[in-house]
Structures are given as structure tokens and as C-alpha cells.
Amino acid sequence: MIHPVAVIGAGPYGLSTAAHLRARGIPVRVFGDPMVSWRSHMPAGMLLKSVPSASNIDAPQRGHDLVDYCDAAGIPRLVTDEDIVPVETFVAYGDWFQQKLVPDLERVRVVSVDRRGHENFEVKLDSGEQFTARAVVVATGLSGLDHLPHELAAAAPDGPAPTGPVSHSSQHHDLSRFSGRELIVVGAGQSALETAALAAEAGASVRIVARGKGSVRFGAPPWGQPKLRPETPFGRAWSLYALTYYPHPYRHLPPQARHFLVRRVLGPLGAWWLRERFEDKVRVREVEGIVGSAAVDGGASLAVRAPGGRREELTADHVIAATGYRVDLAAMDFLGDGLRTRIAASRGTPMLGAGYVSSVPGLYFTGMLGGSSFGPVMRFVCGTEFASPRLAKHLAAAHA
């Protein structure tokens, strides 16, 4: 009996991987709610930081790029670096991609995966079904990886919640609920800056709290990029070119160097088009650090270390932590304990070999979960162009 490959996750990386496996004639079952992180965990009205050329979900055949969806939907083409992609358009593109290339997607949740014998995996679904897979691809993206620094967790002992004093930016789709309220957004990346701008446009009084002098920055517009450096989807720079188009050697770097580059390259920076919507509408408070937090009078208080080292208290009706995500195998509770302990990891992230395979033969990780092995480009949709065909090729050869 030929067992199928199980792909867990139906975002850009899961859909792209499944399409490449199907094109190779490999039986595959794909599980998840298509584009759920983009549909439900991004704020309404959000615009993608990525340019259109960096927003294509890789397919094994031509005709499935973002511009092809625009043509099929009868909407204006998004082509140049000055064209900005609304999140609603990107979600619709993902749905179109899924319907065309992964039409038999199963909208059920995988509740457990464990090793069965030496070659296969036992997969259990929330529908009650249980089956054997010859390989498993984990493409769960941001799901369950919200990062809340411990300094903010003190004000949210039961975890971040939209109705509590502290929440995570991934928990908000409609920011109009903050109209007329005092809001603090912690962070300096695109998520923090755009969340703050959207909340201000919805009628909130918003303040950004960011660590470090000059931490709130915006990128240069396409026409302001250096001319004598190579072009990439993220701007013109030799470092960006190397990390975008040559991620395979990245996994051979020392672990400390890999983790450093994942944090710093393509790090916190607002999109060029956001500056006008942000400046003069959102206050910025630069601090040396946040040292604590507390829930007070239905709101939240942050204890910060101001420039010069003095301690100050900042209060608001609500605090949104736009503090990103951390890959942590321990948070992937669908992986059985026996299986999880066999996965070689570095700082909680799986260490992957060629083809995105983990130390457990037949178990693959892709997308953001492969970032510490293949670099920062894995955090972006354009990383599917590198990851998906290589993963499918490796899996096909290993399980022929």
C-alpha cells in the first residue's frame, strides 16, 4: 500500500509544497483552513510590506502568480514595486491558488503526529480519523508561535487576550474597537507601526513604545534605492541578494551567526508608504527597555527605563504587543512527545538538512519553521520559490 504524504498547514508554504508534490504524482493529503493566518490574524485594511514580485506563491507550472490572479479576477494588475498589495487581495489570491492546485484540501485539524515503526507516521485528525503517512510536512506558519516578552506577561497572567489589558497583535482583525481609547503598541517593526497607524485611523489615541534611540524607521521608496547594488524583492543590497537567492549555504554557518542574522537581517523597519500615515498621527516613546507591567483599573501600566536610566510609568486602556513570533518545537503540541524529543533542534527551532528534512527521516519543516536553517527569506512568501521545489524533490527521492 502506498501511504500519502501529510501536509499540515494551508498557508502559502503548505499550498505551494502540496502543489509541487502533486505535480510529481505523489499522493498527498493537505490539512488546514486556507490562508487562516492572513484572513483572521491580520488587521483589516492592512497592506503587504512585500512588493508584488515577492508575493507570489510558487507553483510547479506557470500561470499562478499574483498577476495571474489579478487577470482572472478582473482587477487592476499589481506588478511594479510601487504597487501595494492589500491583505484582502492576497487572501483572495491564496484561495484562488488553493482551488486551482490543491482542490481536495481537507479543512480539519491534525491533533497528533507520531512515529509508527521505522518508516511511517501515525496521523490523527480532529474528525476522529486515523491514518498512516509515509512522510509529514509541517507548514503551520505563525500558528501558536506568538511571542509575548515576560515583562509584558506580568499584566496578562492568563495569557494575552483582546479583552484583557494586554494582547498580541495577531489577535486583532478589527481595530475599530479601540476608537476613543488610549492605546500603547509595543514594537518597532512593520506589524507594530501599521497596527498603530490603522488604530489611529480608527479613532484611537496611539503611542508606540520602542526600545532604542532611532528605532522607528521607514524604508526608502523604490525610486530612492541605491543604483549600484543588486536588486532583490526587499531592496538593493548585497546582503539581501545573498540571503534571498542563495539560502542553501546558510545552514552551514555557525549556529550563533545563523540566529543573529535571522534576528537582524530584514529586521524592524516600516514600509516606505507607511511613513505618511504614521507621522504626526502616532506618538513615539523611545525607551531603553520595558522592565515590568501590571493590570490597573481595567487598563495596563508599563514600567519603562527611560533614556538616562530613570524609571517611568506609562498607562493606557490597552497594550498591544507587536513583538513578533518565536519558533518553538515545544509549542507544536500536535507532535507526539516521543517524536518531538527525536528532532535535533537549536534554541527550540528544528535543525534541517538539504530538502528541509529534519533529523527524523520523513519529517519536514518549511516556511518560518525553516528560518534558522535557511535564513530570513523563509519568513516571506517569496521563500516558497526556493523551499517548495527542493522539499518536493528531496521527498520524492527519499520515498521513491
HELIX and SHEET records of a PDB file:
HELIX    1   1 PRO A   12  ALA A   23  1                                  12    
HELIX    2   2 VAL A   36  SER A   40  1                                   5    
HELIX    3   3 PRO A   52  ALA A   54  5                                   3    
HELIX    4   4 LEU A   66  ALA A   73  1                                   8    
HELIX    5   5 VAL A   87  LEU A  101  1                                  15    
HELIX    6   6 HIS A  150  ALA A  153  1                                   4    
HELIX    7   7 SER A  169  GLN A  171  5                                   3    
HELIX    8   8 LEU A  175  PHE A  178  5                                   4    
HELIX    9   9 GLN A  190  GLU A  201  1                                  12    
HELIX   10  10 PRO A  222  GLY A  224  5                                   3    
HELIX   11  11 TRP A  238  TYR A  245  1                                   8    
HELIX   12  12 HIS A  248  HIS A  252  5                                   5    
HELIX   13  13 PRO A  255  ARG A  264  1                                  10    
HELIX   14  14 TRP A  272  LEU A  274  5                                   3    
HELIX   15  15 ARG A  275  PHE A  278  1                                   4    
HELIX   16  16 LEU A  329  ALA A  331  5                                   3    
HELIX   17  17 ASP A  337  ARG A  340  1                                   4    
HELIX   18  18 ALA A  354  TYR A  356  5                                   3    
HELIX   19  19 GLY A  367  GLY A  370  5                                   4    
HELIX   20  20 GLY A  371  PHE A  374  1                                   4    
HELIX   21  21 PRO A  376  ARG A  379  5                                   4    
HELIX   22  22 VAL A  381  GLY A  383  5                                   3    
HELIX   23  23 THR A  384  ALA A  398  1                                  15    
SHEET    1   A 4 VAL A  28  PHE A  31  0                                        
SHEET    2   A 4 VAL A   5  ILE A   8  1                                        
SHEET    3   A 4 ALA A 135  VAL A 138  1                                        
SHEET    4   A 4 LEU A 363  PHE A 365  1                                        
SHEET    1   B 3 VAL A 110  ARG A 116  0                                        
SHEET    2   B 3 ASN A 120  LEU A 125 -1                                        
SHEET    3   B 3 GLN A 130  ALA A 133 -1                                        
SHEET    1   C 5 VAL A 166  HIS A 168  0                                        
SHEET    2   C 5 HIS A 318  ALA A 321  1                                        
SHEET    3   C 5 GLU A 182  VAL A 186  1                                        
SHEET    4   C 5 SER A 205  ARG A 211  1                                        
SHEET    5   C 5 ARG A 283  VAL A 287  1                                        
SHEET    1   D 2 GLU A 231  THR A 232  0                                        
SHEET    2   D 2 GLY A 235  ARG A 236 -1                                        
SHEET    1   E 3 GLY A 289  VAL A 296  0                                        
SHEET    2   E 3 GLY A 299  ARG A 305 -1                                        
SHEET    3   E 3 ARG A 311  ALA A 316 -1                                        
SHEET    1   F 2 ALA A 345  SER A 346  0                                        
SHEET    2   F 2 THR A 349  PRO A 350 -1                                        
END                                                                             
